[in-house]
């Protein structure tokens, strides 16, 4: 039974061995290909289907695949065409690290159903894709200039990753007359290079040699790499120190101070380092006396004066000096220095002040003697000849006059002015004619005394000062300060106002000035409506003998302030009363009911009056013009409108803050109104010229006659008296003209010519005549005394604002 069981096992073993032997036989066949490195992706290598005897269609069915052994998969099989193609660029140097000529990439092509393996070897051929590279780009060498020709120096070789003919073939050296290269070949074919000295080096001629070594491979085209060779030539002590000349001649002045540099020797040595470091010293040929008077610095070669040199003792000195280097075998050079002593002018001239005036007044006359001086010099010959001059750094009003041998007089040459220069420091400079000349200075001080020769001066000749009216009495207006350049009492100033009367009023009653500092004060409160400006003079006087003075003109301008409330002059009413107006109910739209006129005694913007409705019974019935004050109907009356309407009108000026006045007008409407006569420009009819009107005309004529006689008498009396001087005021400031319109309503009321007399620019009264039903009704207020303004009728064409039934009236300043 065991025999029966073992029989099948033996049969299966034989089959397995047969199968393995068959597969091994298939794998033993090797297909080889050769390609160059660096082929592009997708490049064709071989047709595997054809070379392996396979059907192209079976590649997909049998799942053909490529297995690269011990390397990255750089190739791939196109199963549709059976071609072996490049999948990724192949770098031979990265696959085969060793410097071998052959480089193979092994892979297997595996097929399934049944399994079959094909061995493929792909030889990667080298191309010249790498240039030679030196491990060291710069190779420094230190070579002594004493090195004999033929000496060899090893250099770092270049390397090339390519192999065979593409590896390094030769080396080249840049042109040099001192160096060549020797190329040798190693047992492995590598190229080695040595640097060979080809001539004698001289560091003094050429201290550094820069060479370029180039390595070239055998590829086509060849590639190359370079390295820099820097050769420093080391010095040897082969040059002796050398002076610029063998003999030096130099001059030195007698009495030269110790430490004075006579000269500096500068020998040169072409060597370097310690071979060029020099030491200077005297030789045995230099006398001990010379060495005592002059010192020699061993390092710098500087010769200095050490003792006292006197021309009278010795006129020249001779020195023998050597310069020796510090080399191992020191070398030396020699020279001779001759020092000639120059005679000096070693005595300073002297100047002595014999007589001096230290104080003079600034009005001293030209030619006045200030000082007497003498000059001398102990030297002889030209060294003893001297000159005396004044300091030329500034122009002085003085001069020197030689009075005798060695004596000079100092005189005043120009007028003096203490206010320009109060003290002079006069420097007398005496100089001899030696070489070099010696100079001595003597300074004398001269003080100038002051006299009262300068009048006070103001910064300005005319001052304009603006003062707002209603100022506080005693208020400071400005400070007027004059300047006097004199001194002491000649400088002390006193200020005062030059007396002048304006309308029988002294200027000192209006203004005051502090006599010490020139502060100007106002002594009263000014009213712009009375005084507009003042013009006077202020004098500043010093305390000298005799005193000097000057004056300045002061123009005080009074500025207006909004201190006057508008005054309603039309329609006229008693204080606190209500103005009543009667109009028919049949009045049309736009009918002039009344006209409010207000005046303001201020000026410019402060006198500009506008009108506003403060209260009104029916705002839809009446309108008010804010500029001319006209009250007009805006529509016709209806049966629903009340018979009485009440209006409160405010007149406001344009000042800051604004002032105002109000008037209350009561308007009554009636069914029928009797017609009135128009008497504006035509004479009154006899039927309305009543006895009352006749008496009124006679009375006004008598009053006018008496007023005319009084004016004539006053004029005659004024002409007989001397007229006081008055400040001229421009006409624009003297006359204040205010124009207003008087109202004449359409109900044929007539405002007769009237005259309004006022004081302090206020309107206090108004004559208003109206004719009602053929009768003249006169309302006559109280007329205050001292009136200065009046209202007179003027032609309609000159009014500011005109209406069909109004005549303009003008406010004028009485002259």
VOGU-3710 file (C-alpha; in Angstrom, 3 decimals, decimal comma):
1> xxxxxxxxxx> 0,000/0,000/0,000  2,893/2,315/0,703  4,175/1,566/-2,745  0,818/2,514/-4,195  0,858/5,885/-2,298  4,469/6,819/-3,191  3,930/6,290/-6,891  1,773/9,406/-7,407  4,133/11,569/-5,325  7,087/10,586/-7,432
11> xxxxxxxxxx> 5,119/11,424/-10,539  4,272/14,959/-9,296  7,898/15,656/-8,319  9,122/14,716/-11,745  6,562/17,106/-13,329  7,630/20,012/-11,073  11,301/19,460/-11,837  10,512/19,407/-15,509  8,546/22,618/-15,317  11,338/24,501/-13,408
21> xxxxxxxxxx> 13,871/23,156/-15,872  11,777/24,449/-18,731  11,434/27,933/-17,175  15,140/28,098/-16,445  15,832/27,286/-20,029  13,684/30,156/-21,151  15,413/32,592/-18,798  18,908/31,672/-19,905  18,438/33,431/-23,246  19,711/37,128/-22,851
31> xxxxxxxxxx> 18,912/39,912/-25,261  21,321/42,897/-25,288  20,805/46,453/-26,492  23,062/49,568/-26,489  21,829/53,190/-26,213  23,540/56,488/-25,377  22,705/58,231/-22,116  20,499/61,291/-21,874  17,978/60,108/-24,545  14,708/62,041/-24,532
41> xxxxxxxxxx> 11,537/60,650/-22,969  9,518/58,457/-25,409  12,590/57,636/-27,543  12,545/54,202/-29,321  15,010/51,574/-28,018  13,966/48,247/-29,686  10,967/46,187/-30,842  10,727/43,506/-28,198  7,884/41,651/-29,880  9,954/41,163/-33,029
51> xxxxxxxxxx> 13,253/40,459/-31,232  11,658/37,985/-28,801  9,435/36,322/-31,443  6,188/37,296/-29,720  2,823/38,186/-31,106  2,009/41,834/-30,387  -1,548/40,944/-29,469  -0,378/38,475/-26,815  1,421/41,205/-24,877  -1,840/42,572/-23,519
61> xxxxxxxxxx> -3,411/39,123/-23,031  -0,411/37,721/-21,200  0,057/40,914/-19,114  3,554/41,684/-20,248  5,552/43,753/-17,776  9,100/45,054/-17,387  11,033/44,438/-14,149  14,261/46,406/-13,747  16,748/44,782/-11,414  18,386/46,899/-8,681
71> xxxxxxxxxx> 17,599/50,194/-10,383  14,927/52,712/-11,142  12,537/51,869/-13,948  13,791/54,112/-16,756  12,019/52,179/-19,605  8,550/50,969/-20,490  6,853/48,558/-22,976  4,306/49,851/-25,475  1,908/46,870/-25,420  0,170/48,010/-28,580
81> xxxxxxxxxx> 3,310/48,085/-30,729  5,641/45,850/-28,725  8,310/48,613/-28,628  10,703/49,291/-25,742  10,744/53,074/-25,127  12,493/55,554/-22,786  10,313/56,447/-19,826  12,778/58,853/-18,107  16,161/60,292/-19,071  19,071/58,036/-18,130
91> xxxxxxxxxx> 22,239/59,513/-16,595  25,058/57,026/-16,922  27,078/58,655/-14,132  24,227/58,215/-11,634  23,739/54,491/-12,501  27,361/53,456/-12,727  29,262/55,242/-9,969  32,564/53,533/-10,677  34,907/54,705/-13,406  34,267/51,675/-15,670
101> xxxxxxxxxx> 33,986/51,738/-19,417  30,930/49,470/-19,506  27,639/50,211/-17,793  24,648/47,826/-18,043  21,068/48,130/-16,933  19,566/44,659/-16,346  15,811/43,950/-16,599  13,339/41,099/-17,153  10,320/40,933/-19,472  7,718/38,709/-17,737
111> xxxxxxxxxx> 4,736/37,149/-19,533  1,884/35,179/-17,906  -0,294/32,309/-19,070  2,073/30,574/-19,375  4,790/32,319/-17,428  7,789/33,186/-19,473  10,788/35,397/-18,554  13,140/37,117/-20,993  16,457/38,573/-19,718  17,446/41,897/-21,256
121> xxxxxxxxxx> 20,690/43,846/-20,748  20,728/47,478/-21,805  24,205/48,977/-22,189  24,323/52,702/-21,446  26,881/54,387/-23,692  28,735/57,411/-22,281  28,479/60,826/-23,936  30,560/63,909/-23,139  28,030/65,626/-20,917  30,360/66,516/-18,022
131> xxxxxxxxxx> 33,135/69,133/-18,062  36,348/68,738/-16,030  36,093/70,259/-12,557  38,898/71,268/-10,161  38,332/70,427/-6,542  39,857/73,806/-5,625  39,060/76,804/-7,754  41,949/78,798/-6,269  45,357/77,349/-5,465  47,673/79,698/-3,529
141> xxxxxxxxxx> 51,437/79,040/-3,533  54,234/80,774/-1,585  57,596/80,615/-3,379  60,774/82,329/-2,239  62,502/84,577/-4,731  65,675/82,568/-3,994  64,111/79,292/-5,322  66,261/77,900/-8,200  64,751/77,198/-11,633  63,468/73,638/-12,178
151> xxxxxxxxxx> 61,766/73,378/-8,796  58,473/71,459/-9,048  55,224/72,170/-7,203  52,266/69,760/-7,101  48,884/71,064/-8,160  45,370/69,802/-7,482  44,118/67,715/-10,437  40,766/68,145/-12,189  38,147/65,329/-12,301  35,719/64,365/-15,088
161> xxxxxxxxxx> 32,668/62,147/-14,439  32,813/60,886/-18,037  34,934/57,870/-19,018  37,058/56,771/-21,881  37,719/59,333/-24,512  35,408/61,787/-22,755  37,646/61,917/-19,671  40,470/64,473/-19,101  42,928/64,457/-21,963  45,385/67,310/-21,216
171> xxxxxxxxxx> 46,116/70,547/-19,228  47,076/74,041/-20,356  48,748/76,908/-18,398  48,303/80,581/-19,147  51,305/82,358/-20,630  54,157/82,963/-18,164  57,901/83,391/-18,574  58,550/82,090/-15,078  56,402/78,915/-14,929  55,505/75,856/-17,070
181> xxxxxxxxxx> 53,547/72,636/-16,344  54,548/68,973/-16,567  51,697/66,471/-17,350  52,000/62,878/-16,226  49,748/59,818/-16,743  48,887/57,399/-13,928  48,493/53,635/-14,149  44,711/54,027/-14,428  45,061/56,521/-17,254  44,476/59,602/-15,052
191> xxxxxxxxxx> 46,348/62,822/-15,937  48,452/64,557/-13,258  50,081/67,986/-13,554  53,031/69,652/-11,778  54,029/73,367/-11,813  57,698/73,852/-12,737  59,738/77,067/-12,074  61,259/78,108/-15,376  63,236/81,231/-14,353  64,637/83,319/-11,480
201> xxxxxxxxxx> 62,043/85,155/-9,419  62,476/88,745/-8,238  59,895/89,933/-5,668  60,837/93,583/-6,190  60,010/93,241/-9,889  56,954/90,971/-9,663  55,601/90,163/-6,199  52,478/88,188/-7,226  51,915/85,915/-10,227  48,338/85,041/-11,283
211> xxxxxxxxxx> 48,084/81,988/-13,529  45,142/80,077/-15,027  45,258/76,270/-15,270  42,811/74,715/-17,792  41,821/71,011/-17,964  40,397/69,729/-21,324  38,648/66,371/-21,944  38,683/64,267/-25,160  35,028/64,573/-26,029  33,625/65,986/-29,252
221> xxxxxxxxxx> 33,203/68,830/-28,814  35,703/68,987/-25,931  34,753/70,456/-22,555  37,083/72,282/-20,166  37,394/73,571/-16,593  39,718/76,182/-15,062  41,376/76,969/-11,745  43,318/80,030/-10,567  46,895/79,743/-9,295  48,069/82,653/-7,118
231> xxxxxxxxxx> 51,817/82,644/-6,477  53,169/84,960/-3,766  56,903/85,571/-4,130  58,561/85,606/-0,696  61,182/88,289/-0,058  64,861/87,863/0,803  67,208/90,642/1,943  68,877/91,314/-1,389  68,544/95,148/-1,534  70,519/97,694/0,526
241> xxxxxxxxxx> 68,867/100,932/1,821  69,285/103,889/-0,529  69,043/107,663/0,137  67,563/109,934/-2,530  70,865/111,835/-2,724  74,253/111,392/-1,121  74,542/114,966/0,243  71,786/117,147/1,788  72,016/120,890/2,564  69,521/122,543/4,912
251> xxxxxxxxxx> 69,158/125,929/6,650  68,183/126,428/10,289  67,607/129,705/12,076  69,524/130,618/15,153  67,671/130,489/18,451  65,388/127,791/17,040  63,404/126,232/19,834  64,254/122,751/21,054  62,253/120,201/19,093  62,306/122,222/15,868
261> xxxxxxxxxx> 62,470/119,807/12,937  65,501/120,479/10,762  64,690/117,819/8,156  63,479/114,223/7,833  65,655/111,643/6,095  63,750/109,043/4,134  65,862/106,208/2,787  64,142/103,468/0,774  64,601/99,687/0,703  63,003/97,646/-2,057
271> xxxxxxxxxx> 62,655/94,646/0,221  59,675/94,075/2,495  58,979/93,122/6,090  61,967/93,269/8,412  64,253/93,456/5,387  62,782/96,923/4,658  62,661/98,249/8,257  65,457/100,832/8,625  67,455/102,186/11,576  69,117/105,639/11,303
281> xxxxxxxxxx> 72,245/106,540/13,239  75,275/108,849/13,290  78,599/107,444/12,017  81,912/108,001/13,744  82,631/110,908/11,424  79,971/113,118/13,153  81,417/115,346/15,909  80,187/115,099/19,498  79,210/118,822/19,517  76,976/118,288/16,522
291> xxxxxxxxxx> 75,372/115,292/18,199  74,728/117,451/21,318  72,928/120,169/19,321  70,901/117,887/17,020  69,009/114,690/17,694  68,352/111,903/15,179  65,278/109,679/15,504  66,456/106,112/14,725  63,057/104,997/13,389  61,768/108,014/11,405
301> xxxxxxxxxx> 65,071/109,645/10,424  63,855/113,004/11,762  66,585/115,510/12,710  65,536/117,998/15,430  67,174/120,864/17,283  68,276/119,701/20,743  70,490/122,528/22,023  70,845/126,296/21,589  72,072/127,313/18,163  73,955/130,590/17,991
311> xxxxxxxxxx> 75,007/132,016/14,651  77,871/133,919/16,261  79,443/130,640/17,539  79,050/128,416/14,492  77,671/129,092/11,047  77,319/125,433/9,880  77,270/121,800/11,059  78,109/118,530/9,227  76,491/115,156/9,947  77,325/111,674/8,569
321> xxxxxxxxxx> 74,314/109,351/8,784  73,759/105,692/7,876  70,512/103,756/7,314  70,674/100,001/8,091  67,926/97,401/7,534  66,928/94,669/9,992  67,530/91,644/7,806  69,411/88,509/8,962  72,406/89,850/7,103  71,791/93,634/7,430
331> xxxxxxxxxx> 72,687/95,983/4,604  73,255/99,753/4,961  73,382/103,048/3,015  75,120/106,386/3,845  74,616/110,130/3,290  75,958/113,496/4,526  73,836/116,363/5,872  75,170/119,947/6,061  73,196/122,380/8,282  73,686/126,122/7,641
341> xxxxxxxxxx> 72,690/128,516/10,470  70,706/131,631/9,430  71,145/134,866/11,355  67,848/136,160/12,849  66,369/139,472/13,921  65,993/138,360/17,530  65,309/141,722/19,218  61,728/143,082/19,284  61,052/146,790/18,718  59,575/148,815/21,612
351> xxxxxxxxxx> 56,799/151,443/21,727  56,266/153,768/24,719  53,322/156,124/25,389  54,710/159,412/26,703  51,473/161,399/26,989  47,763/160,396/26,704  44,267/161,927/26,893  41,938/159,078/27,846  38,686/161,169/27,795  37,504/163,541/25,032
361> xxxxxxxxxx> 34,079/164,924/24,116  32,479/163,875/20,843  32,557/167,465/19,515  36,337/167,707/19,754  37,847/169,395/16,701  39,852/167,636/14,005  43,608/167,797/14,688  43,329/167,558/18,476  46,346/165,833/20,068  45,457/162,555/21,799
371> xxxxxxxxxx> 48,846/160,986/22,644  52,632/161,232/22,134  54,533/157,917/21,629  58,173/156,929/21,047  59,598/153,837/19,244  63,038/152,096/19,403  64,829/148,804/18,464  68,113/147,474/19,943  69,058/145,725/16,676  71,289/147,414/14,120
381> xxxxxxxxxx> 71,119/147,867/10,367  67,832/147,046/8,680  66,866/144,991/11,728  66,889/148,205/13,778  64,753/150,271/11,377  61,145/150,477/12,611  57,734/151,654/11,351  54,762/152,711/13,512  51,245/152,179/12,192  47,691/151,981/13,498
391> xxxxxxxxxx> 45,729/148,741/13,509  44,322/148,331/9,995  41,515/145,925/10,960  39,114/148,855/11,409  38,965/152,367/10,028  39,786/154,781/12,875  39,244/158,556/12,907  42,855/159,048/14,005  46,236/159,568/12,323  49,925/159,397/13,218
401> xxxxxxxxxx> 52,239/162,332/12,605  56,026/161,983/12,951  57,131/164,908/15,129  60,848/164,043/15,403  63,204/161,061/15,108  61,580/158,225/17,016  58,531/160,274/18,164  54,973/160,287/16,823  51,778/162,254/17,605  48,344/160,646/17,620
411> xxxxxxxxxx> 45,807/163,193/16,241  42,046/163,246/15,546  41,558/162,998/11,764  37,715/162,826/11,470  34,742/164,093/13,521  33,797/161,777/16,397  30,281/160,522/17,159  29,684/158,814/20,504  26,365/157,388/19,307  28,232/155,347/16,674
421> xxxxxxxxxx> 31,323/154,371/18,692  31,568/155,267/22,368  35,028/153,826/23,022  38,108/153,244/20,881  40,793/150,647/21,522  43,653/152,080/19,490  46,422/149,571/18,776  49,833/151,043/17,926  51,816/148,517/15,855  55,602/148,933/15,602
431> xxxxxxxxxx> 57,473/146,681/13,112  61,152/146,473/12,218  62,562/145,713/8,771  64,364/142,525/9,734  63,828/139,181/8,072  61,460/138,022/9,330  60,212/141,342/10,755  59,377/141,545/14,455  56,286/143,357/15,684  55,221/144,789/19,013
441> xxxxxxxxxx> 51,764/146,175/19,850  50,619/148,747/22,381  46,900/149,400/22,944  45,504/152,606/24,400  41,833/153,152/25,294  40,013/156,404/24,460  36,494/157,043/25,817  34,173/159,519/24,065  32,042/161,774/26,283  28,450/162,515/25,269
451> xxxxxxxxxx> 26,951/165,890/24,336  23,299/166,625/23,619  23,494/166,477/19,830  20,574/164,156/19,048  16,901/165,083/19,205  14,370/162,436/20,248  12,870/160,493/17,341  9,569/158,653/17,072  9,312/155,383/15,126  6,520/156,982/13,054
461> xxxxxxxxxx> 5,756/160,548/12,077  2,016/159,991/12,080  -0,108/157,805/14,346  -3,694/156,802/13,617  -5,576/155,521/16,682  -9,067/154,062/16,523  -11,261/154,495/19,602  -14,730/152,999/19,917  -17,275/155,518/21,229  -18,628/155,222/24,771
471> xxxxxxxxxx> -15,121/154,430/25,990  -14,332/154,455/29,702  -12,709/157,735/30,863  -9,058/157,143/31,660  -8,710/154,254/29,186  -5,211/153,704/27,718  -5,273/154,474/23,992  -1,672/153,733/23,004  1,931/154,222/24,047  4,049/156,686/22,091
481> xxxxxxxxxx> 7,718/156,054/22,790  10,497/158,155/21,333  14,172/157,217/21,283  17,171/159,399/22,072  20,634/157,835/21,465  22,316/160,254/23,874  23,280/159,343/27,438  22,231/160,263/30,962  20,207/163,504/31,212  20,535/163,987/27,459
491> xxxxxxxxxx> 18,505/160,788/27,091  15,754/161,420/29,669  12,555/162,321/27,779  9,416/164,187/28,810  6,167/163,856/26,811  3,362/166,411/26,647  0,469/167,359/24,400  0,897/170,526/22,384  -2,030/172,773/23,381  -4,749/173,202/20,824
501> xxxxxxxxxx> -8,394/174,267/21,149  -11,279/172,560/19,395  -14,608/174,345/19,721  -13,292/176,265/22,749  -12,139/173,011/24,345  -8,455/172,481/25,193  -6,924/169,249/23,919  -5,516/168,590/27,408  -9,131/168,397/28,636  -9,807/165,530/26,248
511> xxxxxxxxxx> -6,545/163,587/26,410  -3,698/163,050/28,834  -0,180/161,666/28,320  2,166/160,201/30,895  5,230/162,502/30,774  7,613/159,650/31,604  6,615/156,779/29,317  4,354/158,375/26,676  1,157/156,443/27,548  -1,803/158,277/26,002
521> xxxxxxxxxx> -5,162/158,229/27,869  -8,683/159,443/27,040  -10,097/161,766/29,735  -13,739/161,652/28,635  -16,262/159,408/26,983  -16,557/160,140/23,273  -19,781/160,125/21,290  -19,494/159,281/17,615  -22,632/161,279/16,874  -20,909/164,420/18,265
531> xxxxxxxxxx> -17,193/163,947/17,641  -15,785/161,980/14,725  -12,006/162,519/15,042  -9,274/164,637/16,641  -5,943/165,786/15,233  -3,198/167,090/17,525  0,568/166,909/18,185  2,615/165,282/20,946  6,104/166,516/21,729  9,020/164,577/23,239
541> xxxxxxxxxx> 11,760/166,733/24,820  15,042/165,575/26,340  16,676/166,996/29,473  19,893/168,177/27,871  21,277/171,707/27,793  19,977/173,113/25,589  17,043/170,655/25,331  16,136/169,119/21,988  12,677/167,975/20,984  10,567/166,497/18,226
551> xxxxxxxxxx> 6,852/166,007/17,766  4,505/163,541/16,173  1,010/163,956/14,762  -1,739/161,891/16,364  -5,026/161,264/14,611  -7,767/159,919/16,901  -10,651/158,356/14,950  -13,884/157,671/16,877  -15,554/154,456/15,760  -19,314/154,161/15,806
561> xxxxxxxxxx> -21,107/151,819/18,213  -24,680/150,703/17,933  -25,920/152,798/20,869  -28,976/154,477/19,306  -32,362/152,800/19,012  -34,293/153,359/15,780  -36,934/156,127/16,169  -40,270/155,732/14,372  -41,202/159,114/12,919  -44,089/158,052/10,714
571> xxxxxxxxxx> -46,877/157,378/11,344  -46,587/159,844/14,209  -48,233/158,999/17,492  -48,027/160,135/21,066  -45,825/158,196/23,465  -47,347/154,740/24,019  -50,429/155,455/21,876  -51,861/153,410/19,033  -51,966/154,739/15,473  -55,396/154,488/13,914
581> xxxxxxxxxx> -56,009/154,222/10,206  -59,398/154,089/8,415  -59,767/152,496/4,978  -62,841/151,448/2,975  -63,742/147,784/2,863  -63,882/148,003/-0,889  -60,114/148,558/-1,037  -58,429/146,647/-3,832  -55,486/144,278/-3,511  -52,131/146,127/-3,221
591> xxxxxxxxxx> -53,662/149,229/-1,655  -51,153/151,281/0,407  -52,585/151,366/3,922  -49,716/153,107/5,720  -45,961/153,583/5,585  -43,710/153,152/8,607  -40,585/155,344/8,636  -37,867/154,943/11,263  -34,506/156,680/11,533  -31,313/155,742/13,414
601> xxxxxxxxxx> -28,720/158,284/14,576  -25,875/155,744/14,162  -23,888/155,391/10,935  -23,275/152,810/8,236  -24,557/149,344/9,125  -25,717/150,465/12,566  -28,190/152,906/10,939  -29,600/150,512/8,356  -33,236/149,865/9,424  -35,445/146,966/8,354
611> xxxxxxxxxx> -39,122/146,340/9,207  -40,885/143,197/10,355  -44,399/142,278/11,433  -44,289/141,364/15,086  -48,046/140,777/15,530  -50,927/140,756/13,019  -54,603/139,887/13,342  -54,819/138,306/9,879  -51,537/137,454/8,160  -53,308/136,834/4,845
621> xxxxxxxxxx> -54,731/140,357/4,667  -51,678/142,656/4,894  -48,027/142,597/3,800  -45,052/144,662/4,976  -42,041/145,616/2,818  -39,017/145,031/5,059  -36,973/147,781/3,401  -39,338/150,757/2,842  -41,950/149,948/5,546  -44,970/150,052/3,231
631> xxxxxxxxxx> -48,081/148,232/4,493  -50,302/147,039/1,653  -53,359/144,833/1,329  -52,710/141,397/-0,091  -56,365/140,749/-1,000  -59,782/142,411/-0,878  -61,854/142,413/2,304  -64,641/139,850/2,663  -67,752/139,925/4,806  -66,044/137,488/7,186
641> xxxxxxxxxx> -63,113/139,803/7,961  -63,522/141,777/11,200  -63,899/145,523/10,885  -60,795/146,232/12,979  -57,307/144,863/12,402  -54,340/145,282/14,750  -50,686/145,279/13,489  -47,524/145,526/15,622  -44,488/146,488/13,521  -40,878/146,373/14,740
651> xxxxxxxxxx> -38,123/148,549/13,207  -34,707/146,949/13,769  -31,240/148,303/12,915  -28,333/146,242/11,555  -25,998/146,751/14,523  -24,468/144,127/16,785  -26,404/143,655/18,963  -29,406/144,956/17,028  -31,682/147,620/18,597  -35,366/148,015/17,713
661> xxxxxxxxxx> -38,542/150,062/18,195  -42,186/149,073/17,695  -45,373/150,796/16,588  -48,961/149,536/16,899  -51,363/150,380/14,055  -55,107/149,874/14,413  -56,827/149,662/11,023  -60,593/150,238/10,863  -62,651/149,486/7,789  -65,796/151,448/6,791
671> xxxxxxxxxx> -68,291/150,972/4,033  -67,957/154,485/2,519  -65,270/157,159/2,815  -65,601/160,744/1,663  -63,102/161,651/-1,051  -60,136/163,897/-0,137  -58,398/166,528/-2,165  -54,902/165,923/-3,431  -52,749/168,774/-2,117  -49,320/167,410/-2,669
681> xxxxxxxxxx> -48,190/169,685/-5,464  -51,220/171,964/-6,212  -52,616/174,920/-4,208  -55,537/174,360/-1,851  -59,005/175,107/-3,138  -60,839/178,009/-1,521  -63,573/175,738/-0,194  -61,139/173,872/2,063  -58,912/176,884/2,953  -60,579/177,596/6,278
691> xxxxxxxxxx> -59,851/180,323/8,779  -57,789/177,915/10,814  -55,498/177,289/7,851  -55,170/181,035/7,247  -54,146/181,690/10,829  -51,672/178,845/10,665  -50,004/180,211/7,502  -49,762/183,705/9,007  -48,242/182,320/12,201  -45,685/180,240/10,328
701> xxxxxxxxxx> -44,693/183,198/8,180  -44,148/185,389/11,254  -42,060/182,738/12,940  -39,971/182,250/9,788  -39,356/186,019/9,540  -38,189/186,233/13,167  -35,965/183,192/12,672  -34,343/184,775/9,600  -33,659/188,038/11,466  -32,086/186,066/14,375
711> xxxxxxxxxx> -29,809/184,115/12,033  -28,600/187,311/10,346  -27,760/188,888/13,724  -25,807/185,811/14,841  -23,825/185,774/11,584  -22,857/189,435/12,009  -21,693/188,816/15,603  -19,676/185,765/14,635  -17,865/187,567/11,868  -16,601/190,218/14,319
721> xxxxxxxxxx> -14,905/187,650/16,673  -11,547/185,882/15,910  -12,202/182,391/14,761  -10,467/179,638/16,783  -8,385/177,100/14,929  -10,274/173,896/14,354  -9,384/170,508/13,035  -10,514/170,011/9,521  -12,954/167,161/9,271  -13,701/165,684/5,855
731> xxxxxxxxxx> -17,150/166,590/4,550  -17,991/162,916/4,435  -17,674/162,725/8,210  -19,319/166,108/8,875  -22,581/165,490/7,091  -24,770/162,577/7,876  -27,561/162,260/5,405  -30,429/159,917/6,012  -33,183/159,670/3,498  -36,623/158,430/4,344
741> xxxxxxxxxx> -39,965/158,460/2,526  -42,977/160,201/3,906  -46,295/158,504/3,368  -49,284/159,914/1,557  -52,055/157,306/1,470  -54,350/156,708/-1,498  -57,277/157,963/0,497  -56,087/161,454/-0,576  -54,502/162,386/2,726  -51,847/165,059/2,361
751> xxxxxxxxxx> -48,668/165,428/4,401  -47,616/169,042/4,293  -44,031/170,274/4,276  -42,736/170,049/7,791  -39,611/170,723/9,782  -38,246/168,429/12,486  -35,625/169,847/14,842  -33,552/167,415/16,923  -30,566/167,311/19,304  -27,759/164,677/19,531
761> xxxxxxxxxx> -28,837/163,084/16,259  -32,207/161,901/17,717  -35,599/162,640/16,238  -37,748/164,013/19,009  -40,643/165,628/17,179  -42,535/165,717/13,911  -45,041/168,062/12,371  -47,742/166,156/10,574  -50,556/167,928/8,746  -53,414/166,025/7,276
771> xxxxxxxxxx> -56,543/167,178/5,588  -59,613/165,313/6,611  -62,904/166,193/4,935  -61,606/169,601/3,826  -60,187/170,515/7,243  -56,509/170,780/8,249  -55,692/168,938/11,457  -52,291/169,884/12,980  -50,550/167,717/15,592  -47,759/169,797/17,140
781> xxxxxxxxxx> -45,236/168,181/19,536  -42,898/169,908/21,966  -39,720/171,123/20,225  -36,585/170,815/22,398  -33,982/173,528/22,396  -30,549/173,150/20,873  -31,852/171,399/17,782  -29,268/170,404/15,211  -31,229/168,465/12,595  -34,245/169,232/10,411
791> xxxxxxxxxx> -36,390/167,431/7,859  -37,272/169,163/4,641  -39,205/168,055/1,621  -37,179/167,358/-1,507  -38,333/166,519/-5,042  -39,654/163,039/-5,516  -36,901/162,122/-7,947  -34,181/162,290/-5,249  -35,814/159,896/-2,785  -34,314/156,531/-1,927
801> xxxxxxxxxx> -37,556/154,604/-2,551  -40,523/156,092/-4,384  -44,229/155,312/-4,476  -46,982/156,826/-6,523  -48,268/158,879/-3,582  -45,137/159,611/-1,522  -42,591/162,384/-1,322  -39,015/161,856/-0,048  -37,727/163,700/2,993  -34,070/164,106/3,945
811> xxxxx> -32,295/164,350/7,308  -29,559/166,947/7,095  -26,858/168,186/9,456  -27,151/171,913/10,124  -23,992/173,801/9,222
//
